[in-house]
Amino acid sequence: MAQSGIKKLYYSISEVAKLANLEPYVLRYWETEFDELRPQKNKAGNRIYKVKDIRLILKIKELLYEDKYTIAGACQQLKNSKDDHTDQMGFDFKDARMRDVLLDVKRGLKEVLELL
């Protein structure tokens, strides 16, 4: 699914199923197996999927159907890829010097903001 194919803020389960070429019951089942997949629900109780949900569904589909992972294996792969992105810039905030440098930068940015 290309970025240009995403045009709405929210999608229904039938729209997502059509986009991903899956049955709606598969998406409902995946919600029970993948903790990361938790679409919101509207007042009527219908699932509403955001773009991030659709991307996750496509990633899960790739892991299961193309890469041939089991559900447990796909869960582990998603967890591993999530762990790889926890540090935005790879800074170890336990390092006091780095923390002090970042706090100085933050103070400087606040001063600039006040001048504006």
PDB file as gemmi writes it, atoms N, CA and C in Angstrom:
CRYST1    1.000    1.000    1.000  90.00  90.00  90.00 P 1                      
ATOM      1  N   MET A   1       0.843  -1.169   0.000  1.00  0.00           N  
ATOM      2  CA  MET A   1       0.000   0.000   0.000  1.00  0.00           C  
ATOM      3  C   MET A   1       0.889   1.232   0.000  1.00  0.00           C  
ATOM      4  N   ALA A   2       0.758   2.053  -0.975  1.00  0.00           N  
ATOM      5  CA  ALA A   2       1.566   3.259  -1.090  1.00  0.00           C  
ATOM      6  C   ALA A   2       0.966   4.367  -0.233  1.00  0.00           C  
ATOM      7  N   GLN A   3       1.794   5.334   0.135  1.00  0.00           N  
ATOM      8  CA  GLN A   3       1.330   6.461   0.918  1.00  0.00           C  
ATOM      9  C   GLN A   3       0.165   7.156   0.236  1.00  0.00           C  
ATOM     10  N   SER A   4       0.196   7.265  -1.083  1.00  0.00           N  
ATOM     11  CA  SER A   4      -0.856   7.964  -1.803  1.00  0.00           C  
ATOM     12  C   SER A   4      -2.191   7.247  -1.689  1.00  0.00           C  
ATOM     13  N   GLY A   5      -2.188   5.944  -1.338  1.00  0.00           N  
ATOM     14  CA  GLY A   5      -3.418   5.192  -1.186  1.00  0.00           C  
ATOM     15  C   GLY A   5      -4.130   5.476   0.119  1.00  0.00           C  
ATOM     16  N   ILE A   6      -3.456   6.141   1.047  1.00  0.00           N  
ATOM     17  CA  ILE A   6      -4.043   6.453   2.336  1.00  0.00           C  
ATOM     18  C   ILE A   6      -4.586   7.869   2.271  1.00  0.00           C  
ATOM     19  N   LYS A   7      -5.916   7.980   2.358  1.00  0.00           N  
ATOM     20  CA  LYS A   7      -6.524   9.293   2.162  1.00  0.00           C  
ATOM     21  C   LYS A   7      -7.390   9.740   3.330  1.00  0.00           C  
ATOM     22  N   LYS A   8      -7.723   8.833   4.241  1.00  0.00           N  
ATOM     23  CA  LYS A   8      -8.628   9.157   5.323  1.00  0.00           C  
ATOM     24  C   LYS A   8      -7.928   9.038   6.667  1.00  0.00           C  
ATOM     25  N   LEU A   9      -8.544   9.638   7.677  1.00  0.00           N  
ATOM     26  CA  LEU A   9      -8.004   9.548   9.030  1.00  0.00           C  
ATOM     27  C   LEU A   9      -8.359   8.208   9.669  1.00  0.00           C  
ATOM     28  N   TYR A  10      -9.585   7.738   9.439  1.00  0.00           N  
ATOM     29  CA  TYR A  10     -10.046   6.472  10.009  1.00  0.00           C  
ATOM     30  C   TYR A  10     -10.619   5.586   8.916  1.00  0.00           C  
ATOM     31  N   TYR A  11     -10.423   4.283   9.098  1.00  0.00           N  
ATOM     32  CA  TYR A  11     -10.943   3.288   8.167  1.00  0.00           C  
ATOM     33  C   TYR A  11     -11.743   2.248   8.938  1.00  0.00           C  
ATOM     34  N   SER A  12     -12.788   1.726   8.318  1.00  0.00           N  
ATOM     35  CA  SER A  12     -13.582   0.653   8.926  1.00  0.00           C  
ATOM     36  C   SER A  12     -12.856  -0.674   8.715  1.00  0.00           C  
ATOM     37  N   ILE A  13     -13.303  -1.692   9.424  1.00  0.00           N  
ATOM     38  CA  ILE A  13     -12.673  -3.003   9.300  1.00  0.00           C  
ATOM     39  C   ILE A  13     -12.833  -3.554   7.884  1.00  0.00           C  
ATOM     40  N   SER A  14     -13.964  -3.281   7.243  1.00  0.00           N  
ATOM     41  CA  SER A  14     -14.155  -3.787   5.881  1.00  0.00           C  
ATOM     42  C   SER A  14     -13.222  -3.078   4.895  1.00  0.00           C  
ATOM     43  N   GLU A  15     -12.990  -1.788   5.103  1.00  0.00           N  
ATOM     44  CA  GLU A  15     -12.060  -1.056   4.237  1.00  0.00           C  
ATOM     45  C   GLU A  15     -10.631  -1.567   4.416  1.00  0.00           C  
ATOM     46  N   VAL A  16     -10.242  -1.802   5.663  1.00  0.00           N  
ATOM     47  CA  VAL A  16      -8.892  -2.288   5.944  1.00  0.00           C  
ATOM     48  C   VAL A  16      -8.721  -3.702   5.386  1.00  0.00           C  
ATOM     49  N   ALA A  17      -9.741  -4.521   5.558  1.00  0.00           N  
ATOM     50  CA  ALA A  17      -9.683  -5.884   5.027  1.00  0.00           C  
ATOM     51  C   ALA A  17      -9.495  -5.855   3.513  1.00  0.00           C  
ATOM     52  N   LYS A  18     -10.193  -4.956   2.855  1.00  0.00           N  
ATOM     53  CA  LYS A  18     -10.061  -4.839   1.397  1.00  0.00           C  
ATOM     54  C   LYS A  18      -8.669  -4.327   1.016  1.00  0.00           C  
ATOM     55  N   LEU A  19      -8.178  -3.322   1.745  1.00  0.00           N  
ATOM     56  CA  LEU A  19      -6.833  -2.780   1.471  1.00  0.00           C  
ATOM     57  C   LEU A  19      -5.753  -3.840   1.636  1.00  0.00           C  
ATOM     58  N   ALA A  20      -5.895  -4.650   2.684  1.00  0.00           N  
ATOM     59  CA  ALA A  20      -4.872  -5.655   3.001  1.00  0.00           C  
ATOM     60  C   ALA A  20      -5.128  -6.990   2.311  1.00  0.00           C  
ATOM     61  N   ASN A  21      -6.247  -7.090   1.608  1.00  0.00           N  
ATOM     62  CA  ASN A  21      -6.628  -8.335   0.937  1.00  0.00           C  
ATOM     63  C   ASN A  21      -6.739  -9.483   1.952  1.00  0.00           C  
ATOM     64  N   LEU A  22      -7.464  -9.200   3.030  1.00  0.00           N  
ATOM     65  CA  LEU A  22      -7.702 -10.168   4.094  1.00  0.00           C  
ATOM     66  C   LEU A  22      -9.195 -10.179   4.424  1.00  0.00           C  
ATOM     67  N   GLU A  23      -9.618 -11.199   5.115  1.00  0.00           N  
ATOM     68  CA  GLU A  23     -10.997 -11.255   5.601  1.00  0.00           C  
ATOM     69  C   GLU A  23     -11.081 -10.514   6.935  1.00  0.00           C  
ATOM     70  N   PRO A  24     -12.214  -9.864   7.233  1.00  0.00           N  
ATOM     71  CA  PRO A  24     -12.343  -9.159   8.513  1.00  0.00           C  
ATOM     72  C   PRO A  24     -12.125 -10.056   9.733  1.00  0.00           C  
ATOM     73  N   TYR A  25     -12.532 -11.318   9.652  1.00  0.00           N  
ATOM     74  CA  TYR A  25     -12.338 -12.198  10.809  1.00  0.00           C  
ATOM     75  C   TYR A  25     -10.851 -12.423  11.101  1.00  0.00           C  
ATOM     76  N   VAL A  26     -10.010 -12.327  10.071  1.00  0.00           N  
ATOM     77  CA  VAL A  26      -8.560 -12.466  10.272  1.00  0.00           C  
ATOM     78  C   VAL A  26      -8.054 -11.283  11.091  1.00  0.00           C  
ATOM     79  N   LEU A  27      -8.516 -10.089  10.760  1.00  0.00           N  
ATOM     80  CA  LEU A  27      -8.107  -8.898  11.508  1.00  0.00           C  
ATOM     81  C   LEU A  27      -8.572  -8.988  12.959  1.00  0.00           C  
ATOM     82  N   ARG A  28      -9.792  -9.443  13.175  1.00  0.00           N  
ATOM     83  CA  ARG A  28     -10.289  -9.588  14.545  1.00  0.00           C  
ATOM     84  C   ARG A  28      -9.464 -10.627  15.311  1.00  0.00           C  
ATOM     85  N   TYR A  29      -9.108 -11.707  14.650  1.00  0.00           N  
ATOM     86  CA  TYR A  29      -8.277 -12.731  15.300  1.00  0.00           C  
ATOM     87  C   TYR A  29      -6.901 -12.171  15.635  1.00  0.00           C  
ATOM     88  N   TRP A  30      -6.300 -11.443  14.710  1.00  0.00           N  
ATOM     89  CA  TRP A  30      -4.976 -10.880  14.958  1.00  0.00           C  
ATOM     90  C   TRP A  30      -4.980  -9.951  16.166  1.00  0.00           C  
ATOM     91  N   GLU A  31      -6.091  -9.271  16.409  1.00  0.00           N  
ATOM     92  CA  GLU A  31      -6.182  -8.411  17.590  1.00  0.00           C  
ATOM     93  C   GLU A  31      -5.996  -9.216  18.871  1.00  0.00           C  
ATOM     94  N   THR A  32      -6.431 -10.455  18.870  1.00  0.00           N  
ATOM     95  CA  THR A  32      -6.295 -11.295  20.060  1.00  0.00           C  
ATOM     96  C   THR A  32      -4.877 -11.831  20.209  1.00  0.00           C  
ATOM     97  N   GLU A  33      -4.122 -11.871  19.126  1.00  0.00           N  
ATOM     98  CA  GLU A  33      -2.788 -12.466  19.146  1.00  0.00           C  
ATOM     99  C   GLU A  33      -1.654 -11.434  19.223  1.00  0.00           C  
ATOM    100  N   PHE A  34      -1.869 -10.250  18.686  1.00  0.00           N  
ATOM    101  CA  PHE A  34      -0.825  -9.223  18.618  1.00  0.00           C  
ATOM    102  C   PHE A  34      -1.215  -8.055  19.523  1.00  0.00           C  
ATOM    103  N   ASP A  35      -0.460  -7.880  20.600  1.00  0.00           N  
ATOM    104  CA  ASP A  35      -0.763  -6.808  21.557  1.00  0.00           C  
ATOM    105  C   ASP A  35      -0.688  -5.419  20.931  1.00  0.00           C  
ATOM    106  N   GLU A  36       0.161  -5.259  19.920  1.00  0.00           N  
ATOM    107  CA  GLU A  36       0.342  -3.954  19.287  1.00  0.00           C  
ATOM    108  C   GLU A  36      -0.875  -3.532  18.474  1.00  0.00           C  
ATOM    109  N   LEU A  37      -1.678  -4.497  18.050  1.00  0.00           N  
ATOM    110  CA  LEU A  37      -2.828  -4.216  17.192  1.00  0.00           C  
ATOM    111  C   LEU A  37      -4.074  -4.025  18.055  1.00  0.00           C  
ATOM    112  N   ARG A  38      -4.363  -2.793  18.357  1.00  0.00           N  
ATOM    113  CA  ARG A  38      -5.521  -2.443  19.169  1.00  0.00           C  
ATOM    114  C   ARG A  38      -6.222  -1.227  18.557  1.00  0.00           C  
ATOM    115  N   PRO A  39      -7.024  -1.439  17.508  1.00  0.00           N  
ATOM    116  CA  PRO A  39      -7.709  -0.293  16.917  1.00  0.00           C  
ATOM    117  C   PRO A  39      -8.728   0.291  17.899  1.00  0.00           C  
ATOM    118  N   GLN A  40      -8.946   1.569  17.774  1.00  0.00           N  
ATOM    119  CA  GLN A  40      -9.944   2.221  18.615  1.00  0.00           C  
ATOM    120  C   GLN A  40     -11.324   1.763  18.171  1.00  0.00           C  
ATOM    121  N   LYS A  41     -12.298   2.066  19.005  1.00  0.00           N  
ATOM    122  CA  LYS A  41     -13.681   1.782  18.630  1.00  0.00           C  
ATOM    123  C   LYS A  41     -14.475   3.072  18.744  1.00  0.00           C  
ATOM    124  N   ASN A  42     -15.438   3.237  17.825  1.00  0.00           N  
ATOM    125  CA  ASN A  42     -16.282   4.432  17.874  1.00  0.00           C  
ATOM    126  C   ASN A  42     -17.402   4.229  18.885  1.00  0.00           C  
ATOM    127  N   LYS A  43     -18.297   5.192  18.976  1.00  0.00           N  
ATOM    128  CA  LYS A  43     -19.376   5.124  19.964  1.00  0.00           C  
ATOM    129  C   LYS A  43     -20.283   3.919  19.741  1.00  0.00           C  
ATOM    130  N   ALA A  44     -20.391   3.485  18.508  1.00  0.00           N  
ATOM    131  CA  ALA A  44     -21.231   2.333  18.190  1.00  0.00           C  
ATOM    132  C   ALA A  44     -20.504   1.017  18.459  1.00  0.00           C  
ATOM    133  N   GLY A  45     -19.230   1.085  18.799  1.00  0.00           N  
ATOM    134  CA  GLY A  45     -18.455  -0.121  19.084  1.00  0.00           C  
ATOM    135  C   GLY A  45     -17.754  -0.704  17.870  1.00  0.00           C  
ATOM    136  N   ASN A  46     -17.822   0.004  16.753  1.00  0.00           N  
ATOM    137  CA  ASN A  46     -17.152  -0.465  15.539  1.00  0.00           C  
ATOM    138  C   ASN A  46     -15.675  -0.091  15.576  1.00  0.00           C  
ATOM    139  N   ARG A  47     -14.839  -0.981  15.062  1.00  0.00           N  
ATOM    140  CA  ARG A  47     -13.403  -0.721  15.017  1.00  0.00           C  
ATOM    141  C   ARG A  47     -13.123   0.402  14.015  1.00  0.00           C  
ATOM    142  N   ILE A  48     -12.221   1.306  14.422  1.00  0.00           N  
ATOM    143  CA  ILE A  48     -11.763   2.346  13.507  1.00  0.00           C  
ATOM    144  C   ILE A  48     -10.242   2.295  13.474  1.00  0.00           C  
ATOM    145  N   TYR A  49      -9.723   2.063  12.300  1.00  0.00           N  
ATOM    146  CA  TYR A  49      -8.290   1.867  12.115  1.00  0.00           C  
ATOM    147  C   TYR A  49      -7.644   3.151  11.622  1.00  0.00           C  
ATOM    148  N   LYS A  50      -6.503   3.477  12.204  1.00  0.00           N  
ATOM    149  CA  LYS A  50      -5.695   4.606  11.739  1.00  0.00           C  
ATOM    150  C   LYS A  50      -4.632   4.081  10.785  1.00  0.00           C  
ATOM    151  N   VAL A  51      -3.922   4.984  10.159  1.00  0.00           N  
ATOM    152  CA  VAL A  51      -2.875   4.617   9.211  1.00  0.00           C  
ATOM    153  C   VAL A  51      -1.819   3.739   9.884  1.00  0.00           C  
ATOM    154  N   LYS A  52      -1.455   4.061  11.122  1.00  0.00           N  
ATOM    155  CA  LYS A  52      -0.449   3.249  11.827  1.00  0.00           C  
ATOM    156  C   LYS A  52      -0.951   1.825  12.026  1.00  0.00           C  
ATOM    157  N   ASP A  53      -2.241   1.653  12.264  1.00  0.00           N  
ATOM    158  CA  ASP A  53      -2.811   0.311  12.403  1.00  0.00           C  
ATOM    159  C   ASP A  53      -2.710  -0.457  11.087  1.00  0.00           C  
ATOM    160  N   ILE A  54      -2.978   0.234  10.000  1.00  0.00           N  
ATOM    161  CA  ILE A  54      -2.925  -0.406   8.676  1.00  0.00           C  
ATOM    162  C   ILE A  54      -1.496  -0.827   8.355  1.00  0.00           C  
ATOM    163  N   ARG A  55      -0.545   0.034   8.678  1.00  0.00           N  
ATOM    164  CA  ARG A  55       0.864  -0.320   8.445  1.00  0.00           C  
ATOM    165  C   ARG A  55       1.259  -1.548   9.260  1.00  0.00           C  
ATOM    166  N   LEU A  56       0.796  -1.606  10.494  1.00  0.00           N  
ATOM    167  CA  LEU A  56       1.084  -2.752  11.346  1.00  0.00           C  
ATOM    168  C   LEU A  56       0.454  -4.020  10.769  1.00  0.00           C  
ATOM    169  N   ILE A  57      -0.762  -3.924  10.300  1.00  0.00           N  
ATOM    170  CA  ILE A  57      -1.439  -5.070   9.697  1.00  0.00           C  
ATOM    171  C   ILE A  57      -0.664  -5.568   8.489  1.00  0.00           C  
ATOM    172  N   LEU A  58      -0.201  -4.642   7.667  1.00  0.00           N  
ATOM    173  CA  LEU A  58       0.567  -5.047   6.491  1.00  0.00           C  
ATOM    174  C   LEU A  58       1.895  -5.686   6.884  1.00  0.00           C  
ATOM    175  N   LYS A  59       2.503  -5.204   7.963  1.00  0.00           N  
ATOM    176  CA  LYS A  59       3.741  -5.801   8.455  1.00  0.00           C  
ATOM    177  C   LYS A  59       3.479  -7.209   8.985  1.00  0.00           C  
ATOM    178  N   ILE A  60       2.403  -7.370   9.738  1.00  0.00           N  
ATOM    179  CA  ILE A  60       2.035  -8.692  10.255  1.00  0.00           C  
ATOM    180  C   ILE A  60       1.768  -9.642   9.100  1.00  0.00           C  
ATOM    181  N   LYS A  61       1.044  -9.166   8.112  1.00  0.00           N  
ATOM    182  CA  LYS A  61       0.740 -10.003   6.943  1.00  0.00           C  
ATOM    183  C   LYS A  61       2.034 -10.429   6.251  1.00  0.00           C  
ATOM    184  N   GLU A  62       2.961  -9.509   6.107  1.00  0.00           N  
ATOM    185  CA  GLU A  62       4.256  -9.827   5.484  1.00  0.00           C  
ATOM    186  C   GLU A  62       4.993 -10.896   6.290  1.00  0.00           C  
ATOM    187  N   LEU A  63       5.036 -10.715   7.607  1.00  0.00           N  
ATOM    188  CA  LEU A  63       5.739 -11.676   8.458  1.00  0.00           C  
ATOM    189  C   LEU A  63       5.108 -13.068   8.378  1.00  0.00           C  
ATOM    190  N   LEU A  64       3.786 -13.116   8.375  1.00  0.00           N  
ATOM    191  CA  LEU A  64       3.097 -14.403   8.385  1.00  0.00           C  
ATOM    192  C   LEU A  64       3.041 -15.060   7.008  1.00  0.00           C  
ATOM    193  N   TYR A  65       2.697 -14.287   5.982  1.00  0.00           N  
ATOM    194  CA  TYR A  65       2.416 -14.870   4.670  1.00  0.00           C  
ATOM    195  C   TYR A  65       3.641 -14.944   3.767  1.00  0.00           C  
ATOM    196  N   GLU A  66       4.514 -13.953   3.845  1.00  0.00           N  
ATOM    197  CA  GLU A  66       5.681 -13.938   2.961  1.00  0.00           C  
ATOM    198  C   GLU A  66       6.914 -14.533   3.639  1.00  0.00           C  
ATOM    199  N   ASP A  67       7.167 -14.098   4.876  1.00  0.00           N  
ATOM    200  CA  ASP A  67       8.353 -14.579   5.590  1.00  0.00           C  
ATOM    201  C   ASP A  67       8.103 -15.907   6.288  1.00  0.00           C  
ATOM    202  N   LYS A  68       6.843 -16.340   6.322  1.00  0.00           N  
ATOM    203  CA  LYS A  68       6.442 -17.651   6.853  1.00  0.00           C  
ATOM    204  C   LYS A  68       6.716 -17.832   8.347  1.00  0.00           C  
ATOM    205  N   TYR A  69       6.607 -16.749   9.109  1.00  0.00           N  
ATOM    206  CA  TYR A  69       6.738 -16.858  10.562  1.00  0.00           C  
ATOM    207  C   TYR A  69       5.455 -17.446  11.136  1.00  0.00           C  
ATOM    208  N   THR A  70       5.573 -18.104  12.276  1.00  0.00           N  
ATOM    209  CA  THR A  70       4.394 -18.478  13.046  1.00  0.00           C  
ATOM    210  C   THR A  70       3.883 -17.212  13.733  1.00  0.00           C  
ATOM    211  N   ILE A  71       2.723 -17.294  14.332  1.00  0.00           N  
ATOM    212  CA  ILE A  71       2.210 -16.121  15.049  1.00  0.00           C  
ATOM    213  C   ILE A  71       3.156 -15.751  16.186  1.00  0.00           C  
ATOM    214  N   ALA A  72       3.635 -16.740  16.913  1.00  0.00           N  
ATOM    215  CA  ALA A  72       4.581 -16.462  18.002  1.00  0.00           C  
ATOM    216  C   ALA A  72       5.860 -15.828  17.457  1.00  0.00           C  
ATOM    217  N   GLY A  73       6.343 -16.322  16.339  1.00  0.00           N  
ATOM    218  CA  GLY A  73       7.548 -15.764  15.721  1.00  0.00           C  
ATOM    219  C   GLY A  73       7.331 -14.341  15.237  1.00  0.00           C  
ATOM    220  N   ALA A  74       6.163 -14.086  14.660  1.00  0.00           N  
ATOM    221  CA  ALA A  74       5.848 -12.736  14.193  1.00  0.00           C  
ATOM    222  C   ALA A  74       5.749 -11.773  15.375  1.00  0.00           C  
ATOM    223  N   CYS A  75       5.140 -12.241  16.479  1.00  0.00           N  
ATOM    224  CA  CYS A  75       5.067 -11.409  17.692  1.00  0.00           C  
ATOM    225  C   CYS A  75       6.469 -11.045  18.164  1.00  0.00           C  
ATOM    226  N   GLN A  76       7.360 -12.020  18.160  1.00  0.00           N  
ATOM    227  CA  GLN A  76       8.737 -11.779  18.592  1.00  0.00           C  
ATOM    228  C   GLN A  76       9.445 -10.806  17.656  1.00  0.00           C  
ATOM    229  N   GLN A  77       9.238 -10.953  16.369  1.00  0.00           N  
ATOM    230  CA  GLN A  77       9.860 -10.037  15.395  1.00  0.00           C  
ATOM    231  C   GLN A  77       9.368  -8.611  15.614  1.00  0.00           C  
ATOM    232  N   LEU A  78       8.077  -8.447  15.847  1.00  0.00           N  
ATOM    233  CA  LEU A  78       7.538  -7.110  16.098  1.00  0.00           C  
ATOM    234  C   LEU A  78       8.116  -6.528  17.382  1.00  0.00           C  
ATOM    235  N   LYS A  79       8.244  -7.370  18.398  1.00  0.00           N  
ATOM    236  CA  LYS A  79       8.830  -6.906  19.656  1.00  0.00           C  
ATOM    237  C   LYS A  79      10.278  -6.496  19.450  1.00  0.00           C  
ATOM    238  N   ASN A  80      11.029  -7.293  18.700  1.00  0.00           N  
ATOM    239  CA  ASN A  80      12.428  -6.969  18.435  1.00  0.00           C  
ATOM    240  C   ASN A  80      12.559  -5.677  17.655  1.00  0.00           C  
ATOM    241  N   SER A  81      11.720  -5.474  16.658  1.00  0.00           N  
ATOM    242  CA  SER A  81      11.814  -4.244  15.867  1.00  0.00           C  
ATOM    243  C   SER A  81      11.395  -3.045  16.700  1.00  0.00           C  
ATOM    244  N   LYS A  82      10.466  -3.251  17.637  1.00  0.00           N  
ATOM    245  CA  LYS A  82      10.063  -2.168  18.534  1.00  0.00           C  
ATOM    246  C   LYS A  82      11.208  -1.818  19.473  1.00  0.00           C  
ATOM    247  N   ASP A  83      11.895  -2.835  20.002  1.00  0.00           N  
ATOM    248  CA  ASP A  83      13.031  -2.605  20.896  1.00  0.00           C  
ATOM    249  C   ASP A  83      14.155  -1.863  20.189  1.00  0.00           C  
ATOM    250  N   ASP A  84      14.319  -2.112  18.896  1.00  0.00           N  
ATOM    251  CA  ASP A  84      15.381  -1.454  18.134  1.00  0.00           C  
ATOM    252  C   ASP A  84      15.150   0.040  17.996  1.00  0.00           C  
ATOM    253  N   HIS A  85      13.916   0.495  18.182  1.00  0.00           N  
ATOM    254  CA  HIS A  85      13.594   1.906  17.961  1.00  0.00           C  
ATOM    255  C   HIS A  85      13.259   2.648  19.247  1.00  0.00           C  
ATOM    256  N   THR A  86      13.569   2.084  20.399  1.00  0.00           N  
ATOM    257  CA  THR A  86      13.207   2.738  21.650  1.00  0.00           C  
ATOM    258  C   THR A  86      14.053   3.973  21.910  1.00  0.00           C  
ATOM    259  N   ASP A  87      15.328   3.940  21.612  1.00  0.00           N  
ATOM    260  CA  ASP A  87      16.178   5.122  21.781  1.00  0.00           C  
ATOM    261  C   ASP A  87      16.166   5.872  20.462  1.00  0.00           C  
ATOM    262  N   GLN A  88      15.595   7.059  20.471  1.00  0.00           N  
ATOM    263  CA  GLN A  88      15.453   7.786  19.226  1.00  0.00           C  
ATOM    264  C   GLN A  88      16.796   8.046  18.568  1.00  0.00           C  
ATOM    265  N   MET A  89      17.783   8.431  19.370  1.00  0.00           N  
ATOM    266  CA  MET A  89      19.084   8.728  18.791  1.00  0.00           C  
ATOM    267  C   MET A  89      20.171   7.849  19.387  1.00  0.00           C  
ATOM    268  N   GLY A  90      19.814   6.854  20.125  1.00  0.00           N  
ATOM    269  CA  GLY A  90      20.784   5.935  20.668  1.00  0.00           C  
ATOM    270  C   GLY A  90      21.558   6.477  21.862  1.00  0.00           C  
ATOM    271  N   PHE A  91      21.051   7.516  22.527  1.00  0.00           N  
ATOM    272  CA  PHE A  91      21.740   8.057  23.685  1.00  0.00           C  
ATOM    273  C   PHE A  91      21.433   7.200  24.900  1.00  0.00           C  
ATOM    274  N   ASP A  92      22.445   6.967  25.697  1.00  0.00           N  
ATOM    275  CA  ASP A  92      22.250   6.271  26.956  1.00  0.00           C  
ATOM    276  C   ASP A  92      22.035   7.341  28.020  1.00  0.00           C  
ATOM    277  N   PHE A  93      20.798   7.518  28.444  1.00  0.00           N  
ATOM    278  CA  PHE A  93      20.494   8.594  29.374  1.00  0.00           C  
ATOM    279  C   PHE A  93      20.988   8.308  30.786  1.00  0.00           C  
ATOM    280  N   LYS A  94      21.558   7.134  30.992  1.00  0.00           N  
ATOM    281  CA  LYS A  94      22.174   6.846  32.276  1.00  0.00           C  
ATOM    282  C   LYS A  94      23.521   7.542  32.378  1.00  0.00           C  
ATOM    283  N   ASP A  95      24.061   7.935  31.234  1.00  0.00           N  
ATOM    284  CA  ASP A  95      25.329   8.652  31.206  1.00  0.00           C  
ATOM    285  C   ASP A  95      25.058  10.097  31.642  1.00  0.00           C  
ATOM    286  N   ALA A  96      25.548  10.478  32.801  1.00  0.00           N  
ATOM    287  CA  ALA A  96      25.255  11.788  33.383  1.00  0.00           C  
ATOM    288  C   ALA A  96      25.743  12.927  32.489  1.00  0.00           C  
ATOM    289  N   ARG A  97      26.890  12.747  31.855  1.00  0.00           N  
ATOM    290  CA  ARG A  97      27.416  13.817  30.994  1.00  0.00           C  
ATOM    291  C   ARG A  97      26.471  14.088  29.833  1.00  0.00           C  
ATOM    292  N   MET A  98      25.975  13.031  29.208  1.00  0.00           N  
ATOM    293  CA  MET A  98      25.068  13.205  28.080  1.00  0.00           C  
ATOM    294  C   MET A  98      23.770  13.854  28.544  1.00  0.00           C  
ATOM    295  N   ARG A  99      23.295  13.457  29.698  1.00  0.00           N  
ATOM    296  CA  ARG A  99      22.079  14.040  30.240  1.00  0.00           C  
ATOM    297  C   ARG A  99      22.273  15.527  30.485  1.00  0.00           C  
ATOM    298  N   ASP A 100      23.440  15.915  31.040  1.00  0.00           N  
ATOM    299  CA  ASP A 100      23.722  17.322  31.291  1.00  0.00           C  
ATOM    300  C   ASP A 100      23.797  18.114  29.994  1.00  0.00           C  
ATOM    301  N   VAL A 101      24.426  17.542  28.977  1.00  0.00           N  
ATOM    302  CA  VAL A 101      24.510  18.211  27.676  1.00  0.00           C  
ATOM    303  C   VAL A 101      23.116  18.433  27.112  1.00  0.00           C  
ATOM    304  N   LEU A 102      22.275  17.416  27.182  1.00  0.00           N  
ATOM    305  CA  LEU A 102      20.915  17.540  26.655  1.00  0.00           C  
ATOM    306  C   LEU A 102      20.093  18.555  27.441  1.00  0.00           C  
ATOM    307  N   LEU A 103      20.291  18.608  28.753  1.00  0.00           N  
ATOM    308  CA  LEU A 103      19.587  19.610  29.555  1.00  0.00           C  
ATOM    309  C   LEU A 103      20.040  21.018  29.182  1.00  0.00           C  
ATOM    310  N   ASP A 104      21.344  21.201  28.903  1.00  0.00           N  
ATOM    311  CA  ASP A 104      21.848  22.506  28.456  1.00  0.00           C  
ATOM    312  C   ASP A 104      21.223  22.898  27.125  1.00  0.00           C  
ATOM    313  N   VAL A 105      21.123  21.947  26.225  1.00  0.00           N  
ATOM    314  CA  VAL A 105      20.503  22.223  24.926  1.00  0.00           C  
ATOM    315  C   VAL A 105      19.043  22.617  25.123  1.00  0.00           C  
ATOM    316  N   LYS A 106      18.366  21.899  25.996  1.00  0.00           N  
ATOM    317  CA  LYS A 106      16.953  22.191  26.270  1.00  0.00           C  
ATOM    318  C   LYS A 106      16.800  23.603  26.820  1.00  0.00           C  
ATOM    319  N   ARG A 107      17.670  23.977  27.785  1.00  0.00           N  
ATOM    320  CA  ARG A 107      17.619  25.330  28.346  1.00  0.00           C  
ATOM    321  C   ARG A 107      17.866  26.380  27.269  1.00  0.00           C  
ATOM    322  N   GLY A 108      18.831  26.118  26.407  1.00  0.00           N  
ATOM    323  CA  GLY A 108      19.126  27.059  25.329  1.00  0.00           C  
ATOM    324  C   GLY A 108      17.952  27.214  24.377  1.00  0.00           C  
ATOM    325  N   LEU A 109      17.292  26.116  24.061  1.00  0.00           N  
ATOM    326  CA  LEU A 109      16.127  26.199  23.177  1.00  0.00           C  
ATOM    327  C   LEU A 109      14.973  26.960  23.820  1.00  0.00           C  
ATOM    328  N   LYS A 110      14.809  26.789  25.120  1.00  0.00           N  
ATOM    329  CA  LYS A 110      13.772  27.540  25.824  1.00  0.00           C  
ATOM    330  C   LYS A 110      14.049  29.034  25.794  1.00  0.00           C  
ATOM    331  N   GLU A 111      15.331  29.403  25.940  1.00  0.00           N  
ATOM    332  CA  GLU A 111      15.712  30.811  25.881  1.00  0.00           C  
ATOM    333  C   GLU A 111      15.420  31.394  24.503  1.00  0.00           C  
ATOM    334  N   VAL A 112      15.735  30.640  23.464  1.00  0.00           N  
ATOM    335  CA  VAL A 112      15.447  31.098  22.096  1.00  0.00           C  
ATOM    336  C   VAL A 112      13.951  31.266  21.908  1.00  0.00           C  
ATOM    337  N   LEU A 113      13.180  30.320  22.418  1.00  0.00           N  
ATOM    338  CA  LEU A 113      11.730  30.388  22.295  1.00  0.00           C  
ATOM    339  C   LEU A 113      11.170  31.618  22.989  1.00  0.00           C  
ATOM    340  N   GLU A 114      11.727  31.953  24.162  1.00  0.00           N  
ATOM    341  CA  GLU A 114      11.278  33.147  24.877  1.00  0.00           C  
ATOM    342  C   GLU A 114      11.590  34.425  24.108  1.00  0.00           C  
ATOM    343  N   LEU A 115      12.708  34.454  23.401  1.00  0.00           N  
ATOM    344  CA  LEU A 115      13.084  35.622  22.594  1.00  0.00           C  
ATOM    345  C   LEU A 115      12.134  35.816  21.415  1.00  0.00           C  
ATOM    346  N   LEU A 116      11.606  34.728  20.908  1.00  0.00           N  
ATOM    347  CA  LEU A 116      10.693  34.811  19.777  1.00  0.00           C  
ATOM    348  C   LEU A 116       9.340  35.266  20.250  1.00  0.00           C  
TER     349      LEU A 116                                                      
END                                                                             
